[in-house]
C-alpha cells in the first residue's frame, strides 16, 4: 500500500520528505518528485520501513514546509 501526501503548493523540483516518530527520531528521508500536474507525492518506499505507530511527515520545497500526522496500523 502506498502513502499519498497532498501538498498545498506545487514545485517543479523534488520535495524533501522526512518522517519522524513522536520522539523526533528520523525514520525516513528522501527527495521525491511531485506527480505530474498534481500537488501530491506517493511514498512507495515508506510503508515497508515503518513499524506501527504515530509519525509526523514533513515535506519541504521552495522555502515552504508542510507537516501532517501519519498513523501506521499493521
Secondary structure, 3 states (H helix, E strand, C coil): CCEEEECCCCCCCCEEEEEEECCCCEEEEEEECCCCCCCEEEECCCHHHCCCEEEEEEEEECCEEEEEEEEECC
